[in-house]
Amino acid sequence: MAGLKYYERTKLLIELIEKKKTGGPSKLAKKLQVHKRTVYRILDDLRLSSSHEIIYCKDSDSYIFLEKN
């Protein structure tokens, strides 16, 4: 079951990033119902497997995807 929850959280995180509605790490942790450290772990996993960079944008108060150079 833990793997399924992880997959669901990762999918939700991707959707929130695409919509630019993640908020900061604390808000995002609440949305995903996990600890802030888990948010960082999921983001690290996504960064390794994604063809995009994932950064936090203060202007939009959200994590966003950027094309890797």
N, C-alpha and C positions, 0 to 999 in steps of 0.2 A: 504493500500500500504506500509506503514512503516514496517509492519511485514514481508512482502515479501522481502523488501530491507535488513532488518536485517538478514533474513535467507540466502539470497544470499551472503551477506558480510561474515557471519559466515562460509558458505560453502567454499568460496574463501580463507578465513583465514586458514581453515583446510588443504586445498590443498597446500597453501604456506608453512605451517609448515611441512607437509609431504615431500615436496621437499626441505626443508631448504632454502627457498628463501624469507623470510619475511623482512629481513633487520631490523634495529632498529625501535623503536616505531614511530619516525617521518617519516621514509621512508614507514613504514607499513600504517600509517595514510594516506599518499598520495596515496598509491596503492588502499586502500579501499575507498578513497574519503570521509574521515571522520576526525573529530578532534582527536588528540592524546588521549584525555580522553575517547572517544568512543572506541578506540582500547583497552584500559585497561578494560573497562566494558565488552566488548565481550570476552576478555581473561579470565576475572573472571567468566563469565557465563560458558565458556568452561571448566574451571578448576573444577567447581562444578558438571558438568554433564559428564565429561570424566572419563574413567578408566585409563587415563594416566596423569602424571604430565606434566605441560607445563612450561618450563624455557627458559630464554634467554641465548644463548651460544655466548660468545664474539668471540671465534675462528671461528665459521661459520657465524657470524653476522646474526643470525637468531634465532627465537624461535624454540624449538624442543620439541618433545614428549619423555617422559621417562616413563618407567613402574613404577607404584606405588608399594611401598613395603608393 
